[in-house]
């Protein structure tokens, strides 16, 4: 490893230029890194949702759930299949091995279901749903105003959702709680019989009379006109005036049925601060920056409130950006404090300003190299990678401390020059290399763990590993170069050091405090080993007492209350209980 030092001292200017370029690239990468809460990962599971109107749970299980279960079990990579059948709905949940592409698995599952489509009821359409952490909404907004729910739903669909989708990085905006309307047709069986209308032909009449077919273009001297054959329904009157074939000729639908438009029966109610509202969920693209996308959405709110008018207000129900920004800020502050304390401790023990500053440079330089590694590898700035950088602060300086202290020790003997620097580094190169690689051997395997834990903690392991290897490189190249420039002694200092070296070396304050303890432990080796074994056994005994959790308490700022009502309770009664 001393060859690196020899080559660096021979090309000092090149080494410093590379260091400056690395610093510049690291600063740029720090600003370019996406900011997330935790690393994004795909969940190795999906669901097949099937609606079977009017079917009992037993029928749903026999005719839908079980055939789908049998089909998806044969898909390569599937490790588990469970199902839940309820009135009119089947939900089959599929799990597969980590590392498999979710899109490919979804396509394979769809193919397996398509292969049994002929055995499923004709009026069902299974939907395959997969997703990962990126599918969690980054912002959830509640919209309320003085408009009635119908008008507010139309504004949310036509104005709010399209405006939010224009924010860079937004993938989709879904609106929940809006009022939808339907046309209800109630047949009068007596009139159907009197007019001689065939009931089996009514459904065909709807489909054949609701299709507009492009039929070419008519060109004139002044304009071009698109021509279509047929029309689509645009109002409830169009449906009322639909012509059916009767015994004595055409019959209007309104002559044999009552046609009316009405709201679809409500199954959920959403309120914010006591006012009925709509919920808008914003999902970002996988490549989007959570903080910038969320801030872009929030920047649109004030303008949208003016466009909607009539007392329209948005309430932020959930927003990832403030928590991410606070976490990054807190970890940055803690990292800065750690950096300052590390420099202070180095100053106390080295007792000299210039070696301290040279050593301190290795901390930000190593961290910036790690940030460049994150940026190059496509990782994000999140609580785990930031935590890794904070952990690395105290470790990346170790190699440089050992190198600079040995250089300073040789300088104290009156030695100086290129050969002295190379010799000082050579004496400790093996020690700092083995120490660093030992620590790397602890953290690197975390990144090789499979499953969900590996997907989440791989960026942490890679960050620490890159920072440690960078610290080793800096200690063997940049530190000796800086020492050759800024620790050059004068001729008087060299002469004084050589004179002091001829006399017996005095113990330092640290040595005087430590040597008695060292002598005692060497004189009582059995007791020392027993105490060490006792501490080790006590640690193992305490380990089972530690609570286990996935990520831990992240400082919740909200409270969720679930209320279970008796089976069969209507929406009105549930709403009244919720209001209380």
C-alpha angles and dihedrals in degrees: 000000000000088000088074089056092047091050093045093052089049091053103031096152092052091050092052092046090052089048091052091047089050091051091050093047091046093053090049092047091050089059094042096051115107114244116228138162096238131347114290116248139167119245110230093227141080141177137230109213118194127179115207106179116221096003121132120234090257093053092044090053095047100041102031117013100046096046091049091047091053092048098049094044088069093058112110113252097022110134103176141012128193131171140200120199122192136157106312096343135089123190119186116185119204128194126194140178120291115255096039116122110257094211092053092047090050090051092049091049091050090050091051091051092046089055090062097037091111091061095050123085111278095237098055127093114190115215122206114213125187132163150151141212090295089065092066110102113254092202130024117191130189116212122199134162144155090271119103116258094260094055092042091051091052092050092048092051098041102034115015102042095046091047093051091047089061091064108107110256097021112129101181143350119207125194119210130187095030120144115248125190132218138190113239119202117195114189123217102219093200093054092044088057095043094053092043096237116167105231092207091061097054094082091050090050090058094053096042093049097046100061125099112198121196107241105180138272133290113213123202133174092267108028148007121237124202113221126209133181116224128002143243129239112268102166142016089257090062088058093046091052095050108132120231127188114252133178093264098035140287118355126195116235091235089060092064102027144031112246120194138157119230140159117275110255109271117239099173137037124201124193133175118197089348097306123111108248148171123245121225118193118197119204120190130218117262090248094047126110108242095212097046093044092049092047089049090053092049090050089060095055100081093049092046091052089056091048094049095045123172094096096307113173134178122214119196106230095174133004125171095194101076092049092048092047092048092048092049091046094049093047091046091052091047089048091050091050090048090051092050093047091048090053091047092052091047089051091052094051100037092042093205132094102216097051088046093054092045090051092045091057089066091065101062092034092055092045092049090052088052090050090051087052091052091049093047092047093051095245125145137232104255139142092278098049090042089050089051091053090049091050090048094055093078094044106042092065095057097082093048092048091055092047097046093044091054091047089051090048092055089046088055088059090058094257120136141153137070095302091051092051093048091047092049092050092044091057093059102026093095092048096050092043094051091044092052095044090049090056091044088053088059098050104032096066089059087069091053095057113114130223130036094323090056093048091053101039099037092089089050092053094045092049094052092043094051092045092051094047089047090053090053091050092047093049092053097043118018098035095055090046092051090045091053090056105036105028097052106137126217121247089254091054091049092051091048092048092051091050092051091046090059089063125068112285113247123226116252124233091260091051092049090052095044104040097069090054091047092049092050094050092048089050093049102038097154093052091047092052092046091051090049091049090047092053090047093049091047090053092052090048092053095047095081089054091065114104115238124220139157101244103338135233108333097186104268114216097188140060125218121202122195120197120195115209127196115276112274096024111156125237093251093055091045090050091051091051091048092050091056 
